[in-house]
Amino acid sequence: MGERAAIDQQSSRARQAGKISPEARQAVLAEVATLYWIDKLTQEQIARQIGRSVPTVSRLLAEAEAQGIVEVRIRYPAAVVPELQAELAERFGLRVVRVLAASATDSERVLSALGELAARYLTTILSDGMSISVGWGTTLYEVVQALRPGYYRDVRVAQALGSLGSKLPAIDNHLIVRLLADRLGATPHFLPAPMIVESELVRQSLLQDPQVRETLDIGRHSDVSLTGIGVAEPELAGMFRAGYVDAATLESIRAAGAVGDILVGFFDRQGRRLDLPVTKRVIGLSLDDHLRLPLTIGVAGTTRKAAAILGALRAGLLHVLITDEAAAREVLRLDEGDRGIGG
């Protein structure tokens, strides 16, 4: 009786500590439980990972048990593949990996299911006073759509790339920033400029705008970067479909060996960063800005993005990867093939 009362008291204190919805709270509890029971991190390691104290982690674990989230196994909102997560983390030096199990959803819902998985992880690390820089694309739109509303003090959401003139307004960066800020009760900071302008001279001029400077400064000092991983294939390249580059420019990007990009910073399959003219015309954060941030989260899936994911991992551009099982297995297969491992 005394032990039950103590757990209930811990659970009550833990619930009072946050101002997020019950669904978001359960997502936090499931993720902390995952880090402890599946990833085998200590409470001290978890505390550092999510920016909380060790006593808070202990209370969250007790609450997870009290609510029945932890039984013999962790009840995931979406099933994951622990052995693939561990292998990717070890091979590429990642802090956290989440791999959506193929059995968790049908192929048509992979992106929305990835969004749910990423939203659960993001909910775990959110805290008062945080700044978040945000990229763009269909996958990030799904992340924001899946995020449960929460209420945080003094959170800022900064647009990492311009978006004026996009032919894909339903998933552009401006919309994603606004939706994410609405979900968190945060302050949005927009970039009132196109993603890619016609010349370096125009770029330099736009960078003098006070609002552009302020948003980029917030992005460069943000706590978290949330980004997708682009590819250079015409059918999938967002910047091509949005009208920021024409077919000739995209072909020149492909001819240079680019397999993917983060924030319009391109890299090849070996992880080598490419110095391309189009990058010099971007209004937004650079790869150097991205690399200096304390936590970078990449969300990307499907086998068609496997080469781009591999290039980003080899380039050391991510601390956290959230992907699906098919993409994860293809990334490992490509990596082993390049290094002459296996059959």
N, C-alpha and C positions, 0 to 999 in steps of 0.2 A: 504493500500500500504506500509506504513511504517512498519507495523507488518510483512507482507510477506517478505519484504527486510531483516528485522532483522533475521527471521528464516533462510532465504537463506544464510545470512552471517554466522550464527552459523553453518549451515550445511557444508558450504565450509571450515570453520576452522576445523571442526571435521574431514572432509575427509583428509585434509592436515596433520592432527596430526599423522596418521598412515601410514604405508607403506605396507599394505596388499591388496590383490586382492579385486575387487568390491564384489565378492561373499562372501569372508570372512568378509568383512565390513558389509554386510547385515546380516550375521549370528551374528555378535557382536551386531548390533542394535536390532535384534529380541530377543536375550538373555537378554539384558539390559531392553528392554521393558517388557519381561516376568517377570523379577525380580520386576519391578515397578508396572505394572498393574495387573498381575496375583498373584504373591507371596506377593504383598502389602508391599514390603520393602520401607523404606524411601530412599531418594537419598544419605543420609549419610551412611546408612547401605549398599547400593549397592557399594558405593565408597570403603568401607572397604573390601567388598566381592571380588571385582575385582582388587583391588590395584590401583585405580585411584582417582583423586581429585573429590570433589563434583561438581565444575564447569564443569569438563569433563563429568561427568554423565549427568548433565543438558543439555550439548550440544548434547550428544548422543541421549537423549530422544527427543530433538527438531529435530534432524536429522531424527529419526525414524518417527516422525509425518510428516516432510516435504516430505519424500520419500513414504509416504502412507503405511508404514509397520504397523503403528498403525491406525486403523479405530475404529469401534465399538469393534472389537476383534483383537487379535494379529494373524497375518498370519504366522503360523509355517511352516517351511520346512517339519517337521514331526509332526503330531498331538500328543499331550500329554494328560494326565489325571490329571488335577489339584487337584481333591479331593484325589486321591491316593498319589500324591506327598506330599500334606499337612499332610495326616495321617501318612505316613512313617516317614516324617521329625519330627513330634511331638513325635511319639512313640519311635523312636530310637535316638533322639537328633541329627539329621543330619542337616548340614548347608543348603545343596541343594539336592533336589531329582528331577530327570527327569524320567518320566514313559512314555514309548512309547505306544500310544493307539493301541489297537488290530486292529482297523479299518485303521491304518496308513499303513499297509503293509500285504502281505500274509505271511504265516508261514515260507516259504522257504527263505524269505528275512529279517527275524527278526534280525539276527546278523549284516547284512550290514546296516539296518535301525538304529540299536543301535549305530553302528559306526558313522553314520551321526549325530545322536543326541549328542553323546559324543564329536565329533569333533567341533560341534557348541559351546558347553560349553567351551571346551578347548581354542578355539579361543578367547573367551571373556576374559579369565584371562591371556593370554600370554602378556609378556612385555619384553622390552630390559633388558639384564643382568640376566635373569632368568635361573635357573638350574632345569632340569626335570629328575627324575629317572623313568625308564620304565621297566615294566615286560614283559610278553610274552603271546602268545596264539592267537587263531583265532580271538577272539573279538577285541583284541588290534590291530591286523593287520588290521581289518576293520576300526577301528578308524583312524589309520594313513592314510589308503587309502582314507578316506573321507575328510581328512583335506585339506583345500584350501591352496595353497602356500602363504607364507607370508615372510616378510623380517625383521628380528629382529637383533639388535646388541648384540653381546656378550652373546648369548644364548648357553647353554651347555646341551647336552642330554647324560645321563649316563646309561649304561646297568646295570640293577639291579641284574641280574642272569647270570651266565655263560651259554654258549650254544654249545661249541665245542663237536662234536660227535653226535649231534642230528639227529634222523631219520626223523625229520619234518623240513627240512631247509627252507621250504616256509613260516613258521610262527615263526621261532626261534627269540630269543631276539636280536641277532646281526643284522638280517635283519630289524626288526622293528625299532631299534635305528638308523640304517643308513637311512631308509626311512623318519623317523620323522625329523632327522637332515636336510635332503635334503629339506623337505617341508618348514622348518623354516629358512633355511640359517644358521643353527647352527653348532656347533662343536660337533661331536660324540666322545664319550669315551667308548671304548669297554673293555670287560672282556675276555682276551684270555685264557679261561679255560672251562672245562665242568661245567654243572650246579651242578651235583652230582658226587663226586669222590669216590674211592673205600674205603678210610679210613680217619679217622681224622688226621692221620699223614701226608697223602698226602695233605689234605686241609691246614694244618698249613704250609707246605712247599710252596704251591702255593700262599698263602697269603703274602709271603715275596717278591713276584715279584713286581717291581716298578710300572708297568702299572696297575696291579691288585689293588695295594694299592691306586694309584691315582684315579682310577675310583670309587672304593668303598668310598673313602673320599668325592668325589664330590656328590655321591649318598646320603651319610649320611648328607650332608649339603644342599641338594636340596630344592627348594621352593615348588615343586609339586612332588607327586608320582602318576603315572598312572599305574594301575594294573588291571588284571583280577582276577577272583575268581575260583580256581580250585576245582575239586571234586575228590572223591576217587573211583568212579565207573570205572571199566576197560574200558568200551566203551568211556568214556569221559575224563579220567585222562590223561592229556597231558604228564606228566613225564613218564607214562607207555608207551604210544603210541610212544613217542620219544626215548624210550629205556634206560632211565636213571635209572629206577627201574624194577625189574622183577616181575612176578606174585606173588611170595611168599612174597616179600617186600610189595607190594600193599595190599595183604591180611592182613599182620600184621598191616598195617596202618588202614585198615577198622576195624580189630578186636579191636584196641585200642579205637574205637568210633569216629574216624575222619569222618566228613562229607565234609570237604573242607580245602583249604589252600590258603594263600596268601604268595607268595615268599617262598614256601615250608615250611612255618610255619603252622602247622596243628591245627585245633580246632574242638570241637564237636558242636552239635546242640545248646547246652546251652551257647556257647561262651567261654567255658573253653579251654585255650591253652594246647596243649598236648606236652609233652617232649618225642619226638621219636628219635631213633638212626639216622634215615636218615637225619634229620635236621642238625645234627652235621657234616655231610659230604657235606654241600652245600657251593658252592662258590658264594657268593652274599650277598645282604643286609639281615639282620635278621628282624624278626617282631619287635624287640625292636628298631632297626634303623627306621623302617617304622612308628612306633608309635610316634617317636620324631619329625617327619616332620610336617610342618605347614599346609599342605593341602594334603590330601590323597583322590584320586578319584578311585572308583571301578566301573568297567563296566562288567556286567554279565546279562544274560537273559535266558529265557525258564524255564519251571516249573521243569525240571530236576536239575536245580541249586538252587532251592528255599531254600532247607535246608542249603546249603552252604552259601547262601546270608544271611539267618537268623543267622547262627552261627557267621559270620563275623560282622554283625550289633550288636549282643549281646556282642561280644568281644570288641566293640568300635574301630574297626580297620579302619573305614572309616569316612571321613567328608562329602563326596559327593557320592551319589549312582545314577547310570544310568542303568535302567533296562526296561523290557517290562511289559505290563499290566498283562499278565498271570502269570508271575513270581511274580510280586508285590502282586497280590491277593492271591497267594499260600503262600507267606511269611507271610502275615497277618493272613491267615487261620491257618497255622501251629503255629504261635505265640499265637493266641487265643486258639487253642486246647491245647497247652502245659500249658496255664494258666487257663484252664477251663472256658473260656469266650464263650458265644454264644451257639448255638444249635449243 
